[in-house]
Amino acid sequence: MQHNLPLTEEMEDRRQHDRGGRIGTTLSRQSLIDELETAILQRNIASRAEILRRITDLFIAGATHFDSEQKSLFDDVMGRLVSEIELSARAAFGERISTIANAPAGITRTLALDDSIDVAGPVLRRSECLDEETLVTGARTKGQDHLLAISQRKRLSESVTDVLVERGNKKVVISTAANTGARFSDFGYSTLVSRSETDNELALLVWSRPEIPREYLLTLFESASEVVRQKFETLDRGKTDLVQGMIKQAADRIQTRLREISSDFAAARVYVEELHRRGELTEARVCEFAERGKFDETAAALSVLTDLPIGAIERALVHDTGDQILVLTKSIDLSWKTTRAILVLRTGANGRLNSESPEYQDRYKKLRAETARAAIKFYRLRERAANTQPK
């Protein structure tokens, strides 16, 4: 491509005309290419840096009026000069280019992929002219300082964050997760959640992102320590309630499926219901079931006697605290002996009951039967409401 004097004069005349002649000439009438060739031949580094500064001034002054051919000229001249100047001048040029909204694409890419973070950093952090391909290339091929600079951009696409969360060190991943303008793919969220298992700070940042899909919230919550879960609740109680509800629903579905395919449970339920029909489902029977470790028979008996769904009974026996067992047994007037046997069944003979038994017994004695029966009515209403909600 030939770039001669008339083109340079035309740019200069247009710049002066558009500004009403208020800006003086910042570049001599000599052709840009001629001046460039002279600087390179002389191998005068200071001269090259000065020419680059002057050319940049000219571009900024008239950038909104240049056509594609003229912009290509600036891109070519800047590209040839930037490779011939020292690091400090190149870094200063990168700082300046990073603030130009419509900077030439070629030189912007060159600066962004410079091995020196002093040169590339400002461009990677701020330039609005970088395309996604350049950012992905930089994230895949450059060092952690470059990745950190990319992570600090106002906006990050999924393709870019995919690379950052996979290749980045702790500092990079923390910065990316904290970036409100970042967007993440399923791969990105999966990687963030996986890395959060050993990084509490990251876990809290991921939890705080408003757009995180529910399934990743669930995985994040299940893998977190109790201390981190408490912090989750402090940050967003609504999310915590949502996840706990999801866990409960998942557990209920698993329990329901296991009951449906369990021939042992089916036989136990038939046996218990037959005892109840004959009036033989006594406290002694329930105590015997519990003492012999018959989980299915015990659960079925409590379900029949309290008129609660089997799922609610199983949750009390498997997931909930022992206090709910106290409510169940007190509401149907079971003795402490039977209650204790059920608690042992719940925790296992080698569980925590030995150390907690006196405390449980004291709470059992203080709990009034009327209070327990009122609680059972509430449980029934809650279970019916849950069963009527759309799945």
TORKEVEX-529748 format. One record per residue: residue in one letter; x, y, z of N, C-alpha, C in turn. Coordinates in steps of 0.001 Angstrom, whole numbers, padded with zeros to 6 digits, always signed. Example, Ala and Ser with C-alpha at 12.3 -4.5 7.8 and 13.67 -1.06 7.14 Angstrom:
BEGIN
a+013190-005690+007800+012300-004500+007800+013200-003300+007800;s+012850-002250+007080+013670-001060+007140+012900+000030+007870;
***
This chain:
BEGIN
m+000854-001199+000000+000000+000000+000000+000885+001243+000000;q+000638+002201-000938+001425+003429-001036+000780+004528-000201;h+001568+005109+000695+001077+006232+001500+002012+007406+001243;n+001565+008421+000511+002444+009514+000135+002063+010819+000825;l+002731+011862+000419+002567+013162+001059+001141+013699+001010;p+000467+013640-000180-000891+014198-000218-001831+013609+000825;l-001716+012298+001117-002587+011678+002121-002334+012293+003491;t-001042+012485+003829-000704+013082+005118-001214+014513+005204;e-001046+015283+004097-001507+016663+004089-003018+016721+004218;e-003710+015782+003563-005166+015769+003632-005632+015543+005069;m-004978+014592+005779-005337+014343+007169-005083+015578+008016;e-003940+016232+007738-003566+017398+008532-004519+018561+008276;d-004860+018770+006990-005766+019866+006647-007148+019624+007231;r-007613+018361+007167-008938+018044+007707-008970+018262+009208;r-007891+017854+009886-007857+018029+011331-007927+019509+011698;q-007180+020333+010970-007197+021767+011268-008553+022373+010929;h-009141+021934+009810-010443+022490+009408-011533+022120+010400;d-011537+020846+010849-012560+020402+011777-012482+021111+013104;r-011307+021526+013485-011145+022206+014766-011068+023720+014593;g-011474+024165+013414-011534+025609+013192-010174+026271+013230;g-009130+025485+012926-007794+026036+012892-007207+026325+014240;r-007874+025837+015320-007408+026156+016671-006241+025290+017105;i-006041+024157+016433-004933+023272+016798-003837+023402+015768;g-002649+023652+016230-001533+023811+015315-001065+022491+014762;t-000201+022542+013838+000321+021333+013219+001193+020581+014214;t+000910+019264+014414+001702+018462+015335+002593+017484+014596;l+002424+017381+013315+003272+016483+012534+003740+017237+011303;s+004984+017136+010960+005520+017867+009823+004868+017397+008537;r+005081+018180+007465+004484+017870+006170+005169+016671+005517;q+006295+016276+006045+006979+015109+005479+006097+013888+005615;s+006107+013009+004639+005310+011777+004670+005619+010975+005934;l+004561+010388+006526+004757+009519+007695+005705+008385+007365;i+005517+007804+006234+006368+006669+005853+007804+007119+005669;d+008004+008282+005027+009365+008786+004823+010052+009031+006162;e+009328+009659+007089+009910+009966+008394+010192+008679+009160;l+009315+007710+009020+009516+006425+009668+010773+005738+009143;e+010889+005715+007810+012055+005061+007205+013344+005740+007647;t+013328+007052+007717+014520+007792+008145+014914+007426+009572;a+013894+007338+010461+014166+007012+011868+014744+005613+011996;i+014210+004682+011239+014687+003298+011344+016093+003163+010791;l+016344+003827+009676+017675+003770+009075+018720+004371+010011;q+018337+005440+010697+019275+006073+011608+019479+005271+012888;r+018560+004321+013136+018604+003520+014355+018661+004415+015606;n+017940+005497+015534+017881+006434+016648+016639+006116+017478;i+016842+005413+018607+015710+004963+019406+014903+006142+019921;a+015560+007173+020377+014853+008338+020882+014009+008969+019793;s+014560+009012+018552+013825+009590+017435+012583+008765+017133;r+012719+007441+017161+011569+006575+016895+010478+006790+017943;a+010851+006862+019198+009872+007069+020262+009163+008399+020107;e+009906+009443+019686+009307+010754+019497+008333+010748+018319;i+008731+010071+017232+007832+009973+016078+006554+009240+016475;l+006694+008172+017250+005524+007405+017682+004599+008273+018523;r+005181+009111+019362+004369+009996+020187+003609+010986+019323;r+004294+011542+018336+003671+012531+017465+002579+011907+016602;i+002836+010705+016130+001829+010017+015309+000590+009695+016153;t+000826+009313+017382-000298+009014+018277-001111+010270+018546;d-000425+011407+018732-001126+012682+018916-002035+012970+017723;l-001487+012756+016540-002256+013022+015328-003452+012091+015231;f-003259+010842+015576-004372+009878+015498-005484+010270+016467;i-005117+010614+017692-006116+010981+018693-006891+012218+018247;a-006187+013166+017660-006825+014418+017264-007863+014216+016170;g-007632+013281+015258-008553+013138+014131-009137+011760+013950;a-009070+010921+014980-009473+009525+014835-010909+009360+014366;t-011780+010258+014782-013196+010104+014422-013453+010389+012942;h-012485+010995+012254-012671+011368+010851-011889+010488+009883;f-010993+009673+010388-010179+008869+009490-010986+007743+008885;d-010727+007488+007589-011362+006332+006962-010514+005089+007215;s-010970+003954+006714-010283+002688+006998-008868+002667+006447;e-008645+003303+005284-007297+003309+004708-006348+004119+005573;q-006828+005238+006051-005980+006075+006896-005688+005401+008239;k-006686+004749+008789-006461+004011+010035-005462+002886+009834;s-005536+002264+008660-004578+001196+008356-003160+001747+008288;l-003035+002962+007773-001719+003605+007737-001177+003798+009148;f-001992+004346+010033-001551+004539+011407-001182+003207+012052;d-001995+002192+011821-001724+000874+012395-000378+000341+011923;d-000103+000516+010619+001151+000026+010050+002351+000792+010612;v+002221+002109+010665+003326+002939+011166+003592+002649+012640;m+002531+002609+013437+002700+002333+014863+003312+000953+015087;g+002861-000028+014317+003384-001377+014471+004865-001475+014165;r+005310-000765+013137+006725-000790+012763+007586-000071+013796;l+007035+001002+014359+007808+001766+015335+007894+001084+016690;v+006772+000471+017141+006731-000051+018498+007721-001189+018693;s+008037-001899+017616+008990-003005+017732+010427-002525+017788;e+010609-001207+017558+011968-000669+017486+012299+000290+018628;i+011426+000341+019639+011692+001261+020747+011945+000482+022029;e+012520+001142+023006+012872+000464+024246+011639+000176+025093;l+011820-000678+026112+010704-001172+026915+009922-000041+027584;s+010615+000910+028171+009911+001971+028902+009022+002788+027968;a+009522+003060+026749+008718+003801+025778+007540+002960+025295;r+007793+001674+025138+006717+000772+024704+005625+000686+025766;a+006047+000656+027041+005081+000610+028133+004255+001897+028180;a+004901+003035+027981+004183+004310+027971+003187+004351+026821;f+003590+003818+025674+002706+003769+024515+001507+002858+024795;g+001755+001712+025438+000660+000806+025781-000329+001452+026727;e+000170+002201+027701-000696+002918+028638-001596+003894+027897;r-001022+004556+026914-001795+005552+026170-002819+004894+025246;i-002401+003870+024543-003305+003173+023618-004497+002587+024369;s-004267+002144+025606-005339+001494+026369-006510+002427+026634;t-006300+003742+026510-007360+004707+026806-008078+005184+025550;i-007624+004766+024365-008217+005218+023105-009297+004237+022687;a-010521+004688+022635-011660+003798+022405-011624+003122+021044;n-011095+003814+020021-011070+003244+018672-009641+003099+018155;a-008748+002688+019030-007341+002508+018662-007216+001478+017542;p-006174+001589+016725-005978+000612+015645-005905-000812+016197;a-006595-001729+015532-006736-003087+016057-005422-003851+016087;g-004615-003693+015029-003381-004479+014941-002397-004155+016049;i-002131-002864+016256-001174-002471+017285-001714-002781+018676;t-003030-002674+018851-003616-003000+020151-003400-004471+020486;r-003603-005337+019500-003375-006773+019711-001898-007042+020016;t-001012-006378+019278+000430-006574+019486+000825-006216+020914;l+000323-005090+021384+000643-004657+022744+000041-005606+023785;a-001168-006071+023545-001840-006953+024503-001106-008280+024662;l-000433-008722+023604+000266-010006+023647+001770-009837+023864;d+002187-008643+024239+003595-008412+024558+003976-009241+025780;d+005167-009792+025776+005597-010613+026907+005774-009812+028189;s+005999-008514+028065+006170-007673+029251+004813-007248+029795;i+004563-007531+031047+003293-007131+031661+003198-005624+031780;d+004346-004917+031820+004323-003446+031872+003707-002881+030601;v+003931-003561+029495+003381-003122+028213+001945-003628+028052;a+001763-004924+028300+000472-005559+028025-000588-005245+029072;g-000181-005062+030325-001134-004928+031418-002217-003888+031207;p-001851-002624+030940-002892-001597+030765-003854-001918+029620;v-003327-002472+028529-004165-002800+027380-005120-003933+027729;l-004612-004961+028391-005457-006098+028764-006532-005692+029759;r-006220-004783+030640-007190-004359+031655-008259-003421+031112;r-007853-002506+030197-008757-001404+029886-009194-001284+028436;s-008386-001715+027493-008691-001422+026093-010030-002007+025660;e-010843-001172+025038-012133-001610+024523-012024-002142+023095;c-010813-002118+022553-010618-002531+021159-010190-003994+021021;l-009914-004644+022114-009464-006037+022036-010635-006954+021728;d-010441-007845+020778-011491-008811+020479-011337-010041+021370;e-012375-010865+021385-012396-012041+022252-011269-013011+021906;e-010967-013142+020631-009911-014071+020211-008570-013692+020820;t-008273-012394+020832-007004-011935+021413-006966-012211+022911;l-008067-011955+023585-008116-012201+025026-007953-013686+025338;v-008601-014536+024573-008477-015982+024789-007047-016436+024520;t-006456-015905+023454-005063-016255+023145-004137-015839+024277;g-004308-014620+024764-003483-014159+025885-003679-015016+027123;a-004928-015370+027405-005213-016188+028588-004617-017582+028463;r-004534-018099+027262-004019-019457+027056-002502-019525+026996;t-001864-018439+026582-000430-018522+026297+000465-017697+027225;k-000081-016731+027920+000762-015856+028719+000784-016278+030188;g+001579-015557+030976+001758-015904+032379+000651-015381+033274;q+000796-015653+034562-000249-015336+035524-000506-013832+035659;d+000511-013005+035481+000306-011555+035552-000610-011086+034430;h-000426-011668+033249-001300-011322+032118-002726-011791+032391;l-002861-013003+032948-004199-013513+033257-004893-012642+034299;l-004123-012181+035274-004704-011308+036306-005204-010009+035682;a-004430-009445+034757-004853-008201+034096-006149-008432+033315;i-006238-009543+032616-007461-009856+031856-008649-009981+032801;s-008431-010624+033950-009529-010854+034899-010111-009561+035448;q-009404-008454+035284-009838-007174+035836-010587-006305+034830;r-010868-006829+033651-011626-006080+032655-013070-005849+033114;k-013706-004831+032553-015088-004534+032938-016026-005670+032587;r-015780-006306+031461-016634-007409+031006-015785-008557+030530;l-016208-009759+030850-015501-010967+030438-016515-011970+029911;s-016259-012507+028734-017162-013488+028141-016895-014875+028722;e-017788-015784+028448-017643-017157+028938-016391-017826+028382;s-016065-017549+027121-014879-018173+026514-013604-017749+027238;v-013573-016506+027677-012389-015999+028373-012338-016543+029804;t-013456-016499+030510-013445-016977+031902-013182-018486+031978;d-013586-019232+030953-013275-020663+030930-011772-020895+031090;v-010987-020095+030372-009527-020248+030422-008977-019711+031735;l-009500-018585+032181-008980-017974+033409-009147-018888+034619;v-010327-019501+034765-010560-020324+035955-009855-021670+035861;e-009498-022072+034652-008780-023338+034495-007271-023150+034647;r-006703-022103+034032-005256-021897+034045-004790-020997+035188;g-005683-020145+035673-005270-019128+036623-004883-019674+037982;n-003968-018970+038638-003628-019317+040017-004712-018765+040952;k-004507-018910+042237-005513-018478+043219-005891-017011+043034;k-004894-016169+042847-005153-014741+042725-006001-014433+041500;v-005704-015100+040404-006454-014884+039163-007895-015353+039311;v-008079-016534+039886-009422-017098+040017-010260-016261+040987;i-009656-015795+042074-010363-014929+043017-010805-013648+042313;s-009915-013046+041537-010232-011818+040826-011347-012043+039806;t-011309-013173+039119-012337-013478+038112-013687-013690+038774;a-013705-014453+039864-014970-014723+040570-015557-013451+041170;a-014708-012498+041519-015179-011248+042128-015623-010219+041091;n-015362-010490+039823-015672-009548+038751-017160-009607+038412;t-017891-008554+038711-019341-008559+038467-019685-008531+036985;g-018721-008182+036145-018965-008163+034707-018588-009460+034015;a-018163-010450+034784-017765-011738+034203-018978-012639+034029;r-018954-013440+032971-019990-014436+032730-019323-015802+032637;f-020019-016815+033140-019421-018145+033230-020292-019187+032537;s-019653-020117+031866-020335-021259+031257-020528-022345+032316;d-021169-023434+031927-021296-024564+032842-019917-025076+033244;f-019003-025122+032278-017634-025550+032592-016997-024592+033597;g-017211-023289+033394-016632-022305+034310-017160-022448+035719;y-018473-022606+035858-019057-022776+037198-018596-024083+037835;s-018562-025133+037045-018115-026422+037579-016684-026326+038096;t-015833-025632+037344-014429-025467+037747-014331-024600+039004;l-015098-023532+039067-015089-022670+040255-015523-023437+041497;v-016589-024217+041363-017091-024975+042512-016065-026013+042948;s-015437-026666+041972-014416-027672+042297-013237-027033+043034;r-012779-025883+042572-011655-025214+043222-012051-024628+044581;s-013349-024397+044764-013824-023848+046040-013731-024854+047177;e-013620-026135+046850-013564-027164+047898-012371-026971+048817;t-011296-026381+048301-010093-026161+049101-009775-024680+049269;d-010760-023815+048982-010515-022379+049056-011778-021694+049574;n-011808-021389+050862-012997-020798+051469-013307-019406+050920;e-012274-018633+050650-012492-017289+050101-013195-017377+048752;l-012735-018302+047924-013365-018486+046614-014799-018977+046770;a-015022-019895+047699-016368-020426+047915-017347-019304+048239;l-016947-018356+049073-017824-017250+049450-018098-016328+048260;l-017096-016123+047419-017290-015283+046235-018244-015947+045245;v-018058-017235+045030-018934-017959+044098-020365-017963+044627;w-020516-018203+045927-021841-018204+046549-022533-016848+046365;s-021771-015767+046377-022335-014422+046318-022770-014009+044915;r-022371-014749+043890-022748-014355+042538-024256-014542+042341;p-024966-013504+041929-026435-013589+041879-026963-014524+040806;e-026171-014763+039746-026702-015540+038621-026322-017015+038656;i-025641-017466+039703-025162-018844+039748-026347-019821+039717;p-026316-020808+038825-027418-021781+038734-027579-022582+040024;r-028801-023032+040279-029112-023705+041538-028296-024968+041741;e-028069-025713+040645-027365-026979+040832-025938-026783+041332;y-025325-025642+040957-023973-025369+041437-023992-024851+042875;l-025059-024147+043233-025224-023764+044635-025285-024997+045520;l-026035-025995+045061-026193-027220+045843-024860-027924+046029;t-024105-028070+044944-022795-028724+045027-021853-027944+045935;l-021881-026620+045807-021023-025763+046621-021359-025919+048100;f-022639-025945+048415-023083-026056+049799-022695-027407+050386;e-022898-028466+049622-022633-029809+050141-021149-030047+050398;s-020279-029386+049641-018842-029600+049805-018212-028647+050817;a-018985-027665+051303-018434-026654+052214-018393-027167+053647;s-017458-026623+054423-017385-026932+055842-018526-026238+056572;e-018755-026636+057812-019837-026036+058589-019589-024545+058801;v-018329-024169+059006-018000-022751+059201-018362-021947+057952;v-018022-022478+056783-018317-021784+055528-019827-021738+055292;r-020536-022800+055649-022001-022789+055488-022639-021686+056326;q-022120-021479+057505-022641-020399+058353-022400-019044+057714;k-021256-018892+057069-020966-017640+056366-021875-017490+055152;f-022177-018604+054479-023141-018565+053376-024460-017961+053852;e-024917-018441+055003-026194-017985+055539-026156-016504+055865;t-025030-016032+056377-024882-014611+056683-024930-013769+055412;l-024290-014271+054360-024261-013540+053099-025621-013501+052422;d-026317-014632+052425-027601-014711+051708-028434-015828+052302;r-029305-015472+053228-030136-016480+053892-031093-017145+052892;g-031553-016356+051907-032470-016905+050917-031862-018054+050139;k-030608-017900+049735-029938-018977+049008-029762-020206+049892;t-029418-019968+051153-029233-021082+052080-030530-021873+052232;d-031648-021169+052399-032946-021843+052529-033274-022616+051253;l-032960-022012+050105-033218-022678+048826-032438-023980+048723;v-031158-023922+049046-030312-025116+048938-030750-026185+049926;q-031042-025781+051142-031475-026762+052127-032782-027423+051698;g-033654-026643+051066-034884-027217+050536-034598-028214+049422;m-033624-027889+048569-033246-028806+047488-032676-030098+048050;i-031849-029979+049093-031269-031166+049710-032367-032048+050306;k-033310-031409+050968-034407-032162+051572-035232-032872+050494;q-035541-032160+049408-036313-032763+048330-035570-033942+047713;a-034252-033747+047519-033464-034838+046950-033455-036047+047872;a-033295-035785+049188-033295-036886+050157-034646-037595+050177;d-035725-036814+050102-037065-037414+050090-037252-038304+048865;r-036772-037819+047722-036923-038623+046504-036139-039916+046601;i-034943-039824+047165-034122-041026+047327-034793-042006+048273;q-035282-041484+049389-035956-042361+050354-037192-043012+049737;t-037964-042216+049005-039168-042756+048372-038811-043865+047394;r-037772-043619+046604-037359-044632+045625-036863-045894+046317;l-036106-045714+047374-035601-046888+048097-036744-047694+048713;r-037736-046988+049245-038890-047705+049810-039639-048475+048724;e-039768-047833+047545-040537-048466+046470-039901-049763+045983;i-038590-049812+046019-037919-051013+045493-037509-051987+046596;s-037814-051646+047846-037393-052498+048964-038484-053513+049315;s-038185-054760+049095-039138-055807+049474-039218-055925+051000;d-038112-055611+051691-038113-055667+053158-039085-054646+053723;f-039039-053426+053169-039952-052413+053679-041405-052784+053377;a-041647-053280+052176-043024-053660+051819-043563-054700+052794;a-042731-055697+053114-043160-056742+054048-043372-056164+055444;a-042477-055270+055872-042585-054667+057194-043865-053835+057303;r-044173-053067+056263-045368-052237+056301-046639-053099+056382;v-046673-054153+055583-047842-055046+055623-047993-055647+057015;y-046883-056082+057600-046909-056710+058919-047404-055722+059979;v-046868-054487+059950-047246-053471+060940-048714-053088+060781;e-049153-052905+059552-050556-052539+059331-051506-053648+059779;e-051091-054877+059627-051922-055995+060081-051981-056018+061603;l-050848-055765+062262-050850-055670+063732-051790-054568+064195;h-051739-053432+063521-052589-052305+063899-054063-052649+063691;r-054378-053333+062596-055763-053711+062329-056311-054637+063418;r-055444-055525+063934-055868-056470+064971-055777-055871+066379;g-055320-054605+066464-055182-053972+067762-053975-054453+068536;e-052954-054966+067840-051774-055529+068506-050516-054678+068320;l-050686-053485+067758-049518-052618+067592-049335-051811+068877;t-048825-052469+069869-048672-051880+071201-047303-051230+071351;e-047152-050507+072476-045838-049915+072763-044777-050986+072892;a-045132-052120+073475-044159-053205+073632-043639-053663+072274;r-044534-053701+071279-044111-054087+069931-043133-053056+069359;v-043480-051787+069511-042618-050729+068982-041249-050786+069653;c-041225-050971+070961-039957-051045+071699-039136-052236+071223;e-039818-053351+070989-039119-054552+070507-038504-054306+069131;f-039278-053683+068245-038728-053361+066916-037446-052534+067045;a-037509-051493+067875-036363-050593+068005-035166-051297+068641;e-035407-052051+069696-034305-052734+070388-033644-053786+069508;r-034387-054356+068599-033830-055383+067705-033255-054771+066426;g-033275-053451+066364-032674-052769+065215-033481-052877+063941;k-034787-053099+064050-035652-053239+062874-036125-051843+062435;f-035350-051237+061584-035618-049860+061172-036954-049751+060438;d-037176-050606+059439-038399-050507+058638-039652-050690+059492;e-039636-051680+060395-040795-051926+061250-041032-050757+062204;t-039937-050207+062763-040073-049072+063676-040642-047854+062958;a-040100-047563+061778-040584-046412+061015-042048-046587+060635;a-042399-047765+060160-043787-048014+059771-044726-047890+060965;a-044298-048389+062133-045142-048312+063332-045357-046866+063760;l-044309-046066+063777-044447-044663+064152-045323-043911+063151;s-045212-044258+061864-046042-043625+060844-047521-043912+061087;v-047836-045158+061394-049229-045539+061636-049754-044883+062909;l-048955-044921+063971-049436-044433+065265-049545-042915+065334;t-048702-042210+064591-048759-040734+064621-049566-040154+063468;d-049943-041012+062526-050671-040564+061339-049864-039541+060547;l-048569-039821+060421-047684-038993+059615-047140-039821+058446;p-046839-039188+057307-046276-039919+056177-044961-040598+056551;i-044697-041723+055920-043486-042474+056230-042234-041633+055957;g-042301-040731+054961-041144-039890+054659-040768-038987+055816;a-041776-038428+056479-041514-037550+057625-040873-038339+058763;i-041344-039574+058988-040774-040413+060045-039327-040763+059726;e-039069-041121+058477-037699-041487+058107-036748-040302+058235;r-037223-039107+057899-036359-037932+058083-036017-037731+059558;a-036986-037942+060403-036737-037803+061842-035730-038842+062323;l-035806-040042+061758-034908-041119+062181-033509-040999+061576;v-033417-040328+060418-032139-040318+059705-031465-038951+059726;h-032239-037900+059485-031623-036594+059263-031794-035611+060411;d-032958-035558+060999-033241-034516+061980-032574-034804+063326;t-032645-033830+064221-032086-034015+065553-032983-034941+066369;g-032458-035407+067482-033232-036300+068332-034457-035664+068934;d-034517-034332+068947-035664-033656+069537-036965-034019+068834;q-036921-034227+067539-038152-034555+066836-038637-035963+067217;i-037707-036842+067538-038094-038168+068032-038863-038020+069347;l-038385-037121+070207-039074-036883+071480-040504-036409+071254;v-040689-035539+070291-042033-035042+069984-042921-036176+069486;l-042376-037002+068597-043166-038115+068052-043612-039072+069151;t-042672-039483+069987-043009-040489+071000-043903-039918+072097;k-043647-038664+072501-044465-038048+073546-045901-037856+073066;s-046071-037561+071774-047426-037300+071257-048307-038547+071290;i-047686-039737+071283-048480-040977+071344-048226-041716+072666;d-047713-040975+073636-047574-041472+075012-046647-042685+075141;l-045571-042711+074365-044584-043776+074543-043678-043431+075723;s-043222-044441+076429-042397-044246+077623-040968-043848+077244;w-040201-043440+078265-038792-043113+078033-038021-044340+077568;k-038358-045504+078079-037660-046723+077664-037776-046923+076152;t-038982-046817+075632-039182-046997+074190-038539-045851+073416;t-038678-044650+073936-038073-043486+073284-036567-043648+073185;r-035968-044106+074279-034517-044296+074279-034119-045359+073274;a-034887-046412+073162-034582-047473+072195-034624-046923+070759;i-035575-046042+070498-035673-045441+069156-034498-044496+068907;l-034100-043756+069944-032934-042885+069793-031666-043680+069517;v-031532-044818+070188-030374-045681+069945-030412-046209+068519;l-031607-046594+068053-031750-047055+066669-031346-045949+065703;r-031727-044724+066022-031412-043599+065156-029913-043336+065062;t-029241-043339+066198-027819-042987+066213-026908-044184+066078;g-027426-045383+066364-026575-046566+066408-026085-046776+067822;a-025836-047990+068148-025429-048306+069519-024146-047603+069922;n-023288-047301+068935-022018-046642+069241-022064-045149+068900;g-023267-044606+068747-023415-043206+068389-023261-042282+069569;r-023930-041121+069473-023738-040081+070472-024691-040214+071647;l-025564-041198+071620-026609-041248+072637-026051-041374+074045;n-024962-042142+074213-024440-042375+075564-024125-041065+076280;s-023522-040139+075547-023153-038875+076179-024338-037923+076265;e-025347-038091+075391-026463-037169+075360-027708-037719+076058;s-027682-038967+076439-028883-039607+076981-029480-038856+078172;p-028713-038456+079167-029307-037721+080299-029982-036427+079845;e-029371-035742+078883-029940-034494+078384-031250-034775+077666;y-031275-035798+076835-032503-036169+076134-033598-036560+077131;q-033222-037330+078128-034214-037785+079110-034815-036586+079851;d-033993-035620+080175-034490-034441+080865-035461-033657+079976;r-035121-033510+078687-036020-032806+077771-037309-033591+077572;y-037185-034922+077535-038376-035763+077374-039337-035559+078555;k-038797-035528+079746-039649-035352+080925-040332-033990+080945;k-039637-032966+080473-040185-031614+080509-041215-031374+079400;l-041119-032150+078320-042031-031947+077196-043435-032422+077557;r-044428-031553+077429-045805-031917+077727-046429-032617+076528;a-047281-033617+076822-047940-034370+075754-048798-033458+074891;e-049462-032469+075503-050309-031556+074743-049486-030740+073751;t-048306-030321+074182-047420-029564+073296-046960-030426+072134;a-046614-031692+072439-046159-032609+071397-047271-032871+070385;r-048499-033057+070863-049600-033330+069944-049908-032113+069061;a-049757-030922+069604-049944-029708+068801-048875-029624+067705;a-047664-030021+068070-046584-030020+067083-046863-031031+065973;i-047398-032196+066337-047709-033222+065347-048762-032722+064362;k-049754-031967+064855-050754-031396+063954-050094-030453+062942;f-049129-029690+063432-048410-028796+062530-047622-029601+061489;y-046972-030680+061910-046228-031535+060984-047148-032070+059890;r-048350-032485+060288-049295-033039+059304-049649-031980+058256;l-049955-030771+058720-050291-029690+057791-049122-029379+056856;r-047929-029362+057402-046747-029062+056599-046527-030124+055528;e-046672-031397+055898-046490-032485+054941-047561-032451+053853;r-048787-032138+054212-049848-032067+053204-049585-030931+052228;a-049134-029790+052767-048827-028645+051894-047691-028982+050941;a-046681-029673+051453-045527-030041+050608-045950-031002+049514;n-046865-031897+049836-047295-032906+048864-048216-032341+047795;t-048809-031168+048059-049692-030554+047070-048971-029561+046159;q-047716-029245+046492-046948-028332+045649-046518-029028+044372;p-046465-028298+043226-046025-028907+041963-044588-029352+042061;k-044289-030498+041519-042918-031044+041565-042051-030429+040468;
***
